[in-house]
Amino acid sequence: MDRSTELRLDLPSIIQGGMGIGVSNWKLARAVSTAGQLGVVSGTALNSVLVRRLQDGDVDGSMRRALAACPLREASARILNRFWLEDGRPKGQPYRLSSLYTLESSLDLTELTIVANFAEVFLAKEGHAGIVGINLLEKIQLPTLASLFGAMLAGVDYVLMGAGIPRMIPAILDALSSWQKVSLRIAVEGADATREENVELDPSAFIAEPRPPLRRPKFLAIVSSSTLALTLARKSSGRVDGFVVEGLAAGGHNAPPRGPLQINARGEPVYGPRDVPDLKAIRALGLPFWLAGAYARPEMLQEALAAGATGVQIGTAFAFCEESGLTAELKAAALRHSVAGTVDLLTDARASPTGMPFKIVSIAGTASDPLVSAQRRRGCDLGYLRQAYVRADGTVGYRCPAEPEADFVRKGGALSDTLGRKCLCNGLLAAIGLGQHVDNGGVEPAVVTAGEDVADIKRFVAGGRSSYAARDVLASMALPARSPGLPVATTS
């Protein structure tokens, strides 16, 4: 048996992408996991997702069931008492917010983050032996330690991370699995090389002895180039267990083009041959890898396997299935556009406050409409994409180019950096039906992201169907039969 075949034993052929805020929710991850593949929950903004579900009444009781199972008993009880509304919010009442992350985040916020990540993974894994992962963004650093700890308390099997260079995460996973204190260096704009700002977390401070064992999950880095894969494989703080290699067709954030930025007439970045991942170089690293970006067809899976990949990651096809967190209205709209052949997908070079290109689907009534976007009053009440920076007095502040322009400029930002920016935090929450109510009686406009495969989701509703399930996506891939619930991956 050669090494490439050996690496595929007990590894999934399909990874379900960890999309948006709550699009890859526990229901979707559970559906994929129980079918024998790797279901993945999005770990982004789970503190807000949890408290908003509770304020909407937690109709099916899932959040309360997960809180009752969480080892942080007292914290879970406080969260329930503070946010759960038995009858749901009165119509038009805004959601109550949790505080914003900083270098000195409150204990309440840290506990909420741990509990929220535990809850999402717990529900995804509940009642079966399948494998479940969590997807985090390296760009959103401040909640990372608490998010990882909460997911590990629930027995998460994989951690996937992209949108940056997550070199320190492998060692953090090692340390957390031994209940050791961990630290993560935070990027601070304007700080010189001698200045280091960190967030820390001591897992033993949250649970008294005897403490449950924590198993170290496998770590998959999401990359777009062989150069980044090589850097992570050789220079990470600990073991990298594999890669998800995202091509230009993938949804959400995309890597910027290599070399000088060129923009086409639609405001999209122009990519070239240098931006195509070198799969031979990635294969030479000897680690498992999965290909992502318009791979949701059986012939694409075979092409990936022929290139030495272990399998593929599928995002967009799952994003619009019945189990995903997107609202029914947005799913229906995307399906209508796909069937009609009128999908308009823009790789927006300006929308994301991160400065990375971001794919947005054009759907009426959402922030993709320039008029809708222009009418939205800027605000920053969630702050996940805020950037830490050094103020003139040497202290650390926080700013986001999607916040009110005057605020951003007052904090030392350039006005030009605010042009075209969208509030992804509020927009992505609105896309899953958890949009904040605003002063004019409306709701924050949704932002819908997808990959180029959104034009092809029509094939799942052939014959006049109005929706499709995760199982339909998996069935379309012509996978060999395997028993539901893969063995839990070990790290020995």
Summary of the structure (lengths in Angstrom):
residues: 492
radius of gyration: 21.4
end to end distance: 19.9
largest distance: 65.2
contacts: 1693
relative contact order: 0.15
helix: 34%
strand: 14%
